[in-house]
């Protein structure tokens, strides 16, 4: 096969040859001087110029192929791995090639081939030089056994140590030195000796109290004074520790310094006495300790210091005596480093005191360290004992002489208005003090007076007079037509008109006792809690009556611009809760009687009755909602009568249809007769529950109470309608007026029948009669409204929305 590279080189050679010939024929200049005449420069080829011009390129050197102008390296490794062994790597070089080494486990033989290496040929195959290495083939070898006198696995052979057994026969404390397969014994070690100095026989330990500090010794040396050795076989002696001593030679132990003595350095041969002013409190002390502040020692060798006795002190360390406390100071216990100044409020009159003495009552000491006390000056006192200052008599009291132990209170009827006073001042007329020790006099309160100096109390202004300001000396006469009770400040009216807050006119208030101290209309939004449900046609009023005898009752009358319904109530706020006050209704006037601090009095002050409240026309819708809630609770508690209860609840709920009621919850609209029909159906359902008798007495009692409530609601509806009709027909005349009166008479008869049926427990029949009474009342209202059409003199009324 002809390689592509070879063909390319041959073609190029032919072209260059042709080029050279052509050039030679055309030129005569030596071309080899420029760029080697176009011949190869790497590798360099010989360029020969022709006489006729042109050049001739020599052959490519060994390892290259080409025409001399171009020389290409020959790829030796491409053929037969360049002649290298297959296990070797062939690498081309510039113009040649090299063969790599044989891999591990192989060597190159004389023929350049890689053959398996003999492991024993190198370093005896890793075996000990003392054994034979045997080539097992395939790169394996085995090592022979170690020779006699050696031990090992053939790889390593170690001479056997004669000293490893029983120290080679040498004395245990000596060193055995192996020599080949034998040994030699060293000298006896320090701490031992031998009369021969050799360790091949017994070595003797240095006895306790002595030492041997070198090896090979033939005798031991005794310890000197100040040192000792408690153990045999030692190389040196031990110095006595600080706090200990050794008094002689060859000692085997050290001795403790006794209490009161010490040593501070090692190797002491005796102990030192603790100097005066110090102590050594325990055996083995290494130093003397200075006596602490508050203590002392008077002589050397003390084992403790003496506390300074009570009444004395020691203020420096290392003292040899104590010092007495000077006058004005004391020490209450021993061991003090200083004396305590007598505290303020006490004194010390002599030196060496163990306590201070409190200043007696009437005297004081205002600073510490005093030797005597000072009497309290006049106008002050020292309650004592132990006062630190004289205290000025406070306002309201006085003292008149020095050394006082207390102040005298200003007597009742007098006062002292500044500290340090020596006398009291009588109260002026119009003022008083009721208790001793006053700093000022009290003005007689408004409603009372004081007519002389030095008074201890004020007196209420008598009935028929009044005292409008505080500090009154003479009461004023009460104006005519006003009420002035005992203690009156401002005359108060017995009768007072006031205009309502909702614009419905003027209401006149009259009291049977005392007078109105306050009276004003109030808005419902200002009340602290919502009033009971219903209509309040004249709004609310707040009033107070005072000036009557405490714990008595008074009668309050209220006259309104229009007639008051007979079923009206008076709602009153007492203690945060609304109550209904019993009233008597007569035309436009209601009358109520209230006891001072009774259940209808909102003011706990004796002799005052207060009220926020208003005229209430009860809401029948509110009563019905209570029945619905009560029946709902019963329904949740039973399974037997749940259906009948549910039907009764539905009928009562239907009776509250807003289209049947006026917004005030008191009057029915046109078609209001349905309310009575629903009530009757509900009562019949509830009566059936009682007849069945499936529930307990308590359950049935609640059912019957709800029946009574429903009948009461219907009675109230009829009563309200009759009251409205009577008001509409009042004062009228003519045929329609007479018809109205006849209708009212029929309505009253129906009311009587209803009452009779109610007493017999026939609630459904009673409701029918109340319905009839309501209907007759509606007829009467209609007739009264028609009076203006028949020539009567009464006013012409519009038809009521109840129909």
C-alpha positions in Angstrom: 0.0 0.0 0.0 1.3 3.5 -0.9 0.9 6.0 2.0 -0.8 9.4 1.1 2.0 11.3 2.8 4.6 9.5 0.6 2.8 10.3 -2.6 2.5 13.9 -1.6 6.2 14.1 -0.9 7.1 12.4 -4.2 4.9 14.8 -6.2 6.3 17.9 -4.4 9.9 16.6 -5.1 9.1 16.2 -8.8 7.7 19.7 -9.0 10.6 21.2 -7.2 13.0 19.4 -9.4 11.2 20.8 -12.5 11.2 24.2 -10.9 14.9 24.0 -10.2 15.7 23.0 -13.8 13.6 25.8 -15.1 15.2 28.3 -12.8 18.6 27.1 -13.8 17.9 27.6 -17.4 16.6 31.0 -16.8 19.2 32.4 -14.3 22.9 32.1 -13.7 23.0 33.5 -10.2 24.0 31.2 -7.1 20.6 30.5 -5.5 22.0 28.6 -2.4 22.9 31.9 -0.7 19.3 32.8 -0.2 17.1 30.5 2.0 19.4 27.5 1.3 18.3 27.8 -2.4 14.8 26.5 -1.4 16.3 23.3 0.0 15.1 22.0 3.5 16.6 23.9 6.4 15.1 21.7 9.2 16.5 19.2 8.8 19.3 20.9 6.9 19.9 19.5 3.4 23.0 20.3 1.2 22.3 22.9 -1.5 24.6 22.7 -4.6 24.5 25.6 -7.0 24.7 24.8 -10.7 27.0 26.7 -13.0 24.2 27.3 -15.3 22.0 28.7 -12.5 19.7 26.9 -10.2 20.4 24.5 -7.4 20.5 20.8 -6.6 19.1 19.7 -3.2 20.9 16.8 -1.5 19.0 13.8 0.0 17.0 14.0 3.3 19.0 12.7 6.3 18.3 9.4 8.0 14.9 9.4 9.7 13.4 11.7 7.2 11.9 11.2 3.7 11.4 13.7 0.9 13.1 15.3 -2.1 15.6 17.4 -0.3 13.5 20.5 -0.6 10.9 19.1 1.8 12.0 16.5 4.4 9.2 14.8 6.5 10.1 12.8 9.7 9.5 9.0 9.3 6.8 7.6 11.7 8.8 4.5 13.0 6.2 3.7 15.7 3.5 3.2 13.1 5.1 -0.1 11.9 5.6 -3.1 14.3 5.7 -0.7 17.4 8.9 0.7 16.0 10.6 -2.6 16.7 10.0 -2.2 20.5 8.6 -5.0 22.7 4.8 -5.0 22.7 5.0 -4.3 26.5 7.0 -1.2 25.8 5.8 2.2 24.7 7.2 3.5 21.3 7.7 7.2 21.1 8.6 9.0 17.8 11.4 11.6 18.0 12.6 14.1 15.5 14.1 11.8 12.9 14.0 8.7 15.1 12.1 6.9 17.9 12.8 5.5 21.5 11.4 2.4 23.3 10.0 2.9 26.9 11.0 0.8 29.9 9.5 -2.7 30.6 6.6 -2.6 33.1 7.1 -3.5 36.7 8.0 -7.2 37.2 9.8 -7.3 33.9 13.4 -6.6 32.7 14.8 -6.0 29.2 17.1 -8.9 28.0 20.0 -8.7 25.6 17.6 -9.0 22.6 15.6 -6.0 23.8 12.6 -8.1 24.8 10.7 -7.8 28.2 10.9 -10.9 30.2 9.7 -11.7 33.8 12.3 -10.5 36.4 14.1 -12.8 39.0 13.0 -11.4 42.4 16.1 -12.7 44.1 18.4 -10.8 41.7 17.8 -7.5 43.5 18.6 -7.0 47.2 18.4 -10.7 47.8 14.7 -10.5 47.0 14.1 -8.5 50.2 15.3 -11.5 52.4 17.9 -11.0 55.2 21.4 -11.2 53.8 21.9 -14.1 56.3 19.4 -16.4 54.4 19.1 -17.9 51.0 16.6 -16.4 48.5 14.9 -18.9 46.2 13.3 -17.9 42.9 9.9 -19.7 42.6 9.1 -18.4 39.1 6.4 -15.9 37.9 8.1 -13.2 40.1 7.7 -15.2 43.3 10.5 -16.0 45.9 10.9 -17.6 49.3 13.4 -16.7 52.2 15.3 -19.4 54.0 15.4 -19.7 57.9 17.5 -17.5 60.1 20.9 -19.1 61.2 21.6 -20.3 64.7 21.9 -17.4 67.3 19.4 -15.3 65.4 15.6 -15.1 65.5 13.2 -13.8 62.8 11.1 -14.8 59.8 13.9 -14.8 57.2 13.1 -11.4 56.0 14.6 -9.9 59.2 17.0 -11.9 61.4 17.9 -10.4 64.8 20.6 -11.6 67.2 19.1 -13.3 70.3 19.6 -10.8 73.4 21.1 -12.6 76.4 19.8 -9.9 78.8 16.1 -10.6 78.1 16.0 -13.5 80.5 16.5 -12.8 84.3 18.4 -9.6 83.4 21.1 -11.9 81.9 22.0 -13.2 85.4 23.0 -9.7 86.6 21.7 -8.1 89.9 18.2 -6.6 89.2 19.3 -3.0 89.9 22.2 -3.1 87.5 22.2 -2.8 83.8 22.7 -5.9 81.6 24.6 -5.1 78.4 24.3 -7.7 75.6 27.5 -8.5 73.7 26.8 -10.8 70.7 25.1 -13.8 72.2 26.6 -13.0 75.6 26.4 -10.0 78.1 28.3 -8.0 80.7 26.9 -6.5 84.1 27.1 -2.8 84.9 28.0 -1.2 88.2 25.5 -0.9 91.2 23.1 2.2 90.5 22.9 5.3 92.6 20.9 4.6 95.7 22.8 1.3 96.2 26.3 0.3 96.9 28.5 -2.8 96.9 31.8 -3.3 98.6 33.1 -4.5 95.3 31.4 -1.9 93.2 30.2 -4.5 90.7 26.6 -5.3 89.9 27.3 -9.0 89.1 26.6 -9.8 92.8 24.1 -8.2 95.3 23.8 -4.4 95.4 22.9 -3.0 98.9 20.2 -0.2 99.1 21.3 2.9 101.1 19.5 2.6 104.5 16.8 5.1 105.6 18.5 8.3 106.9 21.3 8.0 104.3 21.8 8.1 100.5 24.1 7.1 97.6 24.3 9.7 94.9 26.6 7.9 92.3 26.7 4.5 90.7 29.4 2.0 91.7 29.6 3.3 95.3 31.1 1.1 98.0 29.3 2.8 100.9 26.2 5.1 101.9 26.4 8.7 103.2 24.3 9.8 106.3 21.8 12.7 105.9 22.9 16.0 107.6 20.9 18.1 110.1 18.0 19.9 108.3 17.5 16.9 106.0 16.1 13.5 106.3 15.3 10.3 104.2 12.4 8.0 105.3 13.0 5.4 102.5 16.0 3.1 101.8 17.7 3.0 98.4 17.6 6.8 97.8 20.0 8.9 95.9 19.6 12.1 98.1 18.1 13.4 101.3 15.0 15.6 101.6 15.2 19.1 103.0 12.8 19.8 106.0 9.7 21.6 104.6 8.8 25.1 105.7 6.9 24.7 109.0 9.1 21.6 109.9 12.7 21.1 111.1 15.4 18.3 111.5 17.7 18.8 114.4 20.3 16.1 113.9 22.1 13.8 111.3 20.8 10.5 109.9 17.2 11.5 110.4 14.4 9.4 108.8 11.7 12.1 109.3 11.1 15.8 109.9 9.5 17.3 113.0 6.5 19.8 113.1 7.0 23.3 114.4 4.8 23.6 117.6 2.0 26.2 117.7 3.5 29.6 118.5 6.6 28.8 116.3 7.3 28.7 112.6 9.9 28.2 109.9 9.7 30.0 106.6 12.6 28.3 104.7 13.3 24.6 103.8 16.1 22.7 105.6 15.6 24.4 109.0 17.3 22.8 112.0 14.9 24.6 114.5 11.7 26.8 114.7 11.4 30.5 115.5 9.0 32.0 118.1 6.2 34.2 116.6 7.1 37.9 117.6 4.9 40.0 119.9 2.1 41.4 117.8 1.8 38.2 115.8 0.9 34.6 116.3 1.4 31.1 114.8 -2.0 29.4 115.5 -1.2 25.9 114.4 1.5 23.3 114.1 3.6 23.4 110.9 3.3 27.2 110.5 5.5 28.6 107.8 5.2 32.2 109.0 4.0 34.3 111.9 0.7 36.1 111.1 0.3 39.7 112.3 -2.6 40.2 114.7 -5.5 41.5 112.8 -7.0 45.0 113.4 -9.1 44.7 116.5 -6.7 42.2 118.2 -3.2 42.2 119.8 -0.6 39.9 121.4 1.7 41.2 124.2 4.5 38.6 124.1 6.4 36.3 121.6 5.3 32.7 120.9 1.5 33.4 120.9 -0.7 30.9 119.3 -3.6 33.4 119.0 -4.3 37.1 119.4 -6.4 38.7 122.1 -9.5 40.7 121.0 -9.5 44.3 122.2 -11.8 44.2 125.3 -15.2 45.9 125.1 -14.7 49.6 125.6 -11.4 49.6 123.7 -10.1 49.2 120.2 -7.1 48.3 118.1 -6.9 50.2 114.8 -3.7 48.7 113.3 -2.4 45.2 112.5 0.4 43.8 114.6 -0.6 45.7 117.8 0.8 44.7 121.2 -2.0 46.4 123.2 -5.5 48.0 123.0 -6.6 51.6 123.5 -9.6 52.8 125.6 -12.5 54.5 123.7 -12.6 58.3 124.4 -15.7 60.0 125.9 -18.5 60.4 123.4 -17.6 57.0 121.9 -18.0 53.3 122.9 -17.3 49.8 121.9 -20.1 47.4 122.8 -18.2 44.2 122.1 -14.6 43.0 122.0 -12.4 42.9 119.0 -13.3 46.3 117.6 -11.0 48.1 115.2 -12.5 51.5 116.1 -15.0 53.0 118.6 -18.5 53.9 117.6 -19.6 57.5 118.1 -22.6 57.7 120.3 -25.5 57.9 117.8 -27.5 61.0 117.4 -30.1 60.9 120.1 -27.6 59.4 122.7 -24.4 60.3 124.6 -21.3 58.8 126.3 -19.9 60.9 129.2 -16.7 58.8 130.1 -13.9 57.0 128.4 -13.8 53.2 128.1 -17.6 52.9 127.7 -19.2 49.8 126.3 -22.5 51.4 125.3 -24.2 54.8 124.8 -27.1 56.2 126.7 -30.3 57.5 125.1 -31.1 61.1 125.6 -33.9 61.3 128.1 -37.4 62.5 127.0 -37.4 66.3 126.6 -33.8 66.4 125.4 -32.0 65.5 122.2 -28.6 65.1 120.5 -28.6 66.2 116.9 -25.2 64.7 115.9 -23.1 61.6 116.8 -20.3 61.6 119.4 -22.0 63.8 122.0 -21.0 63.7 125.7 -24.4 65.3 126.8 -27.9 66.1 125.5 -29.7 69.4 124.9 -33.1 70.3 126.3 -35.8 70.9 123.7 -36.5 74.6 123.4 -39.9 76.2 124.2 -42.3 75.7 121.3 -40.9 72.3 120.5 -40.7 68.9 122.1 -38.6 65.7 122.3 -40.9 62.8 122.9 -37.8 60.6 123.5 -36.0 58.9 124.8 -33.4 59.0 122.0 -34.5 62.1 120.1 -32.1 63.4 117.4 -33.7 66.8 117.3 -36.2 69.0 118.9 -39.5 68.8 116.9 -41.5 71.9 116.5 -45.1 71.5 117.8 -47.1 71.0 114.6 -49.9 73.3 113.6 -52.8 72.5 115.8 -50.7 72.2 119.0 -48.4 74.2 121.2 -45.9 74.0 124.1 -45.1 76.8 126.5 -41.8 75.7 128.3 -38.4 74.2 127.4 -37.8 70.4 127.9 -41.3 69.4 126.9 -41.9 65.8 125.9 -45.1 66.5 124.0 -47.3 69.3 122.7 -50.8 70.3 123.9 -53.5 70.1 121.3 -55.5 73.3 120.6 -58.8 72.7 122.5 -62.0 72.3 120.6 -63.3 75.7 119.7 -59.8 77.1 119.1 -56.9 76.5 116.6 -53.2 76.9 116.0 -52.4 77.6 112.4 -48.6 77.5 112.4 -45.8 75.2 113.9 -44.1 76.3 117.1 -47.0 78.1 118.6 -47.2 78.6 122.4 -51.0 79.3 122.6 -54.3 78.6 120.8 -56.7 81.2 119.2 -60.5 81.1 119.7 -62.6 80.5 116.6 -64.5 83.6 115.4 -68.3 83.8 115.1 -69.5 81.9 112.1 -66.8 79.3 112.5 -66.1 76.4 114.8 -63.9 73.4 115.5 -65.4 70.2 116.9 -62.2 68.4 117.7 -59.0 69.3 119.5 -55.8 69.9 117.5 -57.4 72.0 114.7 -55.1 74.1 112.4 -58.0 76.3 111.4 -61.7 76.9 112.1 -64.4 75.5 109.9 -67.0 77.8 108.3 -70.5 77.0 109.4 -71.8 75.0 106.4 -74.5 76.5 104.2 -77.7 75.7 106.0 -76.2 76.2 109.5 -74.8 79.0 111.6 -72.5 79.9 114.6 -73.5 82.9 116.7 -70.5 83.2 119.1 -66.7 82.8 119.3 -65.0 79.6 120.6 -67.8 77.4 119.2 -67.2 73.6 118.9 -70.1 73.0 116.5 -72.5 74.7 114.1 -76.3 74.6 114.5 -78.8 73.9 111.7 -80.8 77.0 110.7 -84.2 76.5 112.3 -87.3 75.8 110.2 -88.7 78.9 108.6 -85.2 80.3 108.0 -82.3 79.6 105.7 -78.6 80.1 105.5 -77.5 80.5 101.9 -73.8 80.6 102.4 -71.1 79.1 104.6 -69.9 81.1 107.6 -73.3 82.5 108.6 -73.7 84.0 112.0 -77.4 85.0 111.8 -80.0 82.9 109.7 -82.3 84.7 107.2 -86.1 84.4 107.2 -87.7 82.1 104.6 -89.6 83.8 101.8 -93.4 83.4 101.6 -94.8 80.4 99.6 -91.4 78.6 99.7 -90.4 75.7 101.9 -87.5 76.1 104.4 -87.0 73.1 106.5 -84.4 72.8 109.2 -81.0 73.4 107.7 -82.3 75.0 104.5 -79.7 76.5 102.2 -82.0 77.7 99.4 -85.8 77.9 99.8 -87.3 75.3 97.5 -90.7 75.3 95.8 -93.4 72.7 96.7 -95.1 72.9 93.3 -93.1 73.3 90.1 -94.1 73.1 86.4 -91.5 71.8 83.9 -91.6 71.2 80.1 -91.0 67.7 78.8 -87.9 66.9 76.7 -89.9 65.5 73.8 -92.1 68.6 73.2 -95.4 67.0 74.5 -96.1 69.9 76.9 -95.8 71.0 80.5 -96.0 68.6 83.5 -96.7 70.0 87.0 -95.0 68.3 89.9 -96.4 68.6 93.5 -94.9 67.2 96.7 -96.7 66.7 100.0 -93.5 67.2 102.0 -90.3 69.3 101.7 -89.7 70.8 98.2 -88.1 70.1 94.9 -84.3 70.7 95.1 -83.9 69.7 91.5 -86.3 69.1 88.6 -85.4 68.8 85.0 -86.4 66.9 81.8 -83.8 64.3 80.6 -83.3 62.6 77.3 -83.6 58.8 77.1 -80.1 58.6 75.5 -78.6 60.1 78.7 -80.0 57.3 80.9 -77.4 54.8 82.2 -79.5 51.8 81.1 -82.4 51.2 78.6 -85.9 51.6 80.2 -88.5 48.8 80.1 -90.1 48.3 76.7 -93.2 50.4 76.1 -94.3 53.9 75.3 -93.1 57.0 77.2 -95.3 59.7 75.8 -94.0 62.5 78.0 -90.3 61.4 78.1 -88.3 61.3 81.3 -87.6 63.6 84.3 -84.9 63.7 87.0 -86.0 65.2 90.3 -85.1 65.2 94.0 -87.3 66.1 97.0 -85.6 67.3 100.2 -86.6 69.0 103.4 -88.9 66.4 104.9 -88.3 64.3 108.0 -86.0 61.3 107.3 -87.5 57.8 107.2 -90.9 59.2 106.4 -93.1 58.9 103.2 -94.1 61.7 100.8 -96.7 61.8 98.0 -95.7 63.1 94.6 -98.4 64.1 92.1 -97.7 64.6 88.3 -100.3 66.3 86.1 -99.9 65.7 82.4 -101.3 67.7 79.4 -103.6 64.8 78.4 -105.5 61.9 80.1 -103.4 59.0 81.4 -104.4 55.4 80.5 -105.6 53.3 83.4 -103.0 50.6 82.8 -100.2 53.2 82.8 -97.2 52.6 85.0 -94.4 54.8 86.3 -90.9 53.3 85.5 -88.1 54.5 87.9 -84.4 53.8 87.8 -83.1 52.6 91.3 -79.6 51.4 91.9 -79.0 50.8 88.2 -82.2 48.7 87.7 -85.6 49.8 86.5 -88.6 49.3 88.9 -92.3 50.0 88.5 -93.7 52.3 91.2 -97.4 51.7 92.1 -99.5 54.7 91.0 -103.1 55.9 91.1 -104.4 57.3 87.8 -107.1 60.0 87.8 -107.7 61.7 84.5 -104.6 63.6 83.7 -102.9 63.1 87.1 -100.9 60.2 88.6 -100.1 60.0 92.3 -97.3 57.9 93.9 -96.2 57.5 97.5 -92.4 56.9 98.1 -90.7 56.1 101.4 -87.3 57.7 102.3 -84.7 55.0 101.5 -87.5 52.6 100.5 -87.5 50.3 97.5 -88.5 53.2 95.1 -86.0 55.8 96.4 -82.9 56.1 94.2 -81.0 58.3 96.7 -79.5 56.6 99.8 -79.2 59.9 101.7 -81.7 60.1 104.5 -84.3 62.9 104.0 -83.8 63.0 100.2 -85.9 61.1 97.6 -84.5 61.2 94.0 -85.8 59.9 90.8 -84.9 59.5 87.1 -88.1 58.0 85.6 -91.1 58.5 83.3 -94.7 57.5 82.6 -94.8 54.1 81.0 -97.6 52.7 78.7 -96.5 49.0 78.7 -95.7 47.3 75.4 -97.7 44.1 74.8 -95.2 43.0 72.2 -92.6 42.7 74.9 -94.8 40.4 76.9 -95.3 38.2 73.9 -91.6 37.9 73.2 -91.1 36.7 76.8 -93.7 34.0 76.3 -92.0 32.9 73.0 -88.6 32.6 74.8 -90.2 30.7 77.8 -92.0 28.2 75.5 -88.8 27.7 73.5 -86.9 26.7 76.6 -89.7 24.1 77.5 -89.6 22.7 73.9 -85.9 22.1 74.2 -86.5 20.1 77.4 -89.2 17.7 76.2 -89.9 15.2 73.4 -93.5 14.4 74.3 -95.1 17.8 73.8 -92.6 19.4 71.4 -95.1 19.5 68.5 -97.8 21.2 70.5 -95.3 23.7 72.0 -94.0 24.4 68.5 -97.5 25.1 67.2 -98.2 27.4 70.2 -94.9 29.3 69.6 -95.9 29.7 65.9 -99.3 31.1 66.8 -97.8 33.6 69.3 -95.1 34.6 66.7 -97.8 35.2 64.1 -99.6 37.4 66.6 -96.5 39.7 66.6 -96.8 40.4 62.9 -95.7 44.1 62.7 -98.5 44.9 60.1 -101.1 44.2 62.9 -99.5 46.6 65.5 -98.9 50.3 66.0 -95.3 51.2 66.5 -95.9 51.8 70.2 -96.6 48.1 70.8 -99.8 49.0 72.7 -102.4 49.6 69.9 -103.6 47.3 67.1 -103.9 48.4 63.5 -106.9 47.6 61.3 -107.3 43.8 61.1 -105.9 43.6 64.6 -108.6 41.1 65.5 -106.2 38.4 64.1 -104.0 39.0 67.1 -106.7 37.7 69.4 -107.3 34.7 67.1 -103.7 33.7 67.1 -103.6 34.1 70.9 -106.7 31.8 71.3 -105.1 29.1 69.1 -101.9 29.2 71.2 -103.9 29.0 74.5 -105.8 26.0 73.2 -102.6 24.2 72.2 -101.1 24.9 75.7 -104.3 23.8 77.4 -104.1 20.5 75.6 -100.6 19.9 77.0 -101.9 20.3 80.5 -104.9 18.0 79.8 -102.5 15.2 78.5 -100.6 15.4 81.8 -97.4 13.9 80.3 -95.1 16.4 82.0 -94.3 17.1 85.7 -96.1 19.7 87.8 -93.3 22.3 87.4 -93.4 22.0 83.6 -97.2 22.3 83.6 -97.1 25.2 86.0 -94.8 27.2 83.6 -97.2 26.4 80.7 -100.2 27.7 82.7 -98.2 30.9 83.7 -97.6 31.6 80.0 -101.3 31.1 79.2 -102.1 33.6 81.9 -99.6 36.1 80.4 -101.2 35.8 76.9 -104.7 36.4 78.4 -103.3 39.4 80.3 -101.8 40.8 77.1 -105.2 40.6 75.4 -106.8 42.2 78.4 -104.3 45.1 78.2 -105.0 45.6 74.5 -108.7 45.8 75.1 -108.2 48.1 78.2 -106.0 50.5 76.2 -108.6 50.6 73.4 -111.5 51.3 75.8 -109.4 54.1 77.5 -108.7 55.6 74.0 -112.4 55.4 73.2 -113.4 57.0 76.5 -111.0 59.9 75.9 -112.3 60.4 72.3 -116.0 60.5 73.4 -115.4 62.6 76.5 -117.4 65.9 76.4 -119.1 65.1 73.1 -122.9 65.2 72.4 -125.2 64.1 69.6 -126.4 60.8 68.1 -122.9 59.5 67.3 -121.7 60.4 70.8 -124.6 58.4 72.2 -123.7 55.5 70.0 -120.1 55.8 71.2 -121.3 55.6 74.8 -123.5 52.6 74.1 -120.5 50.9 72.4 -118.4 51.6 75.5 -121.0 50.1 77.7 -121.0 46.9 75.6 -117.2 46.8 75.7 -117.3 47.0 79.5 -119.8 44.1 79.7 -117.5 42.0 77.5 -114.6 42.8 79.8 -116.6 41.6 82.8 -117.4 38.3 80.9 -113.8 37.9 80.1 -112.8 38.3 83.7 -115.3 35.7 84.7 -114.0 33.2 82.2 -110.5 33.8 83.3 -111.4 33.1 86.9 -112.7 29.7 85.8 -109.6 28.9 83.8 -111.4 29.2 80.4 -108.7 31.2 78.8 -109.8 30.7 75.2 -113.3 31.9 76.0 -111.9 34.9 77.9 -109.8 35.9 74.8 -113.0 35.9 72.7 -114.6 38.3 75.1 -111.5 40.6 75.1 -111.6 40.5 71.3 -115.3 41.6 71.4 -114.5 44.4 73.9 -111.7 45.6 71.7 -114.1 45.6 68.7 -116.7 47.6 70.6 -114.0 50.1 71.6 -113.1 50.6 68.0 -116.7 51.2 67.1 -116.9 53.8 69.9 -113.8 55.6 68.5 -115.4 55.6 65.0 -118.7 57.0 66.4 -116.8 59.7 68.3 -115.0 60.6 65.1 -118.3 61.1 63.3 -119.8 63.5 65.9 -118.8 66.5 63.9 -121.1 65.4 61.1 -124.3 65.2 63.1 -124.4 68.8 64.5 -122.8 68.0 67.8 -120.7 70.5 69.6 -117.7 68.3 70.2 -114.5 68.4 68.1 -114.3 66.4 64.9 -111.9 63.6 65.4 -110.0 61.6 62.8 -110.6 57.8 62.8 -108.0 56.0 65.0 -105.5 53.9 63.1 -106.7 50.9 65.2 -109.9 50.9 63.0 
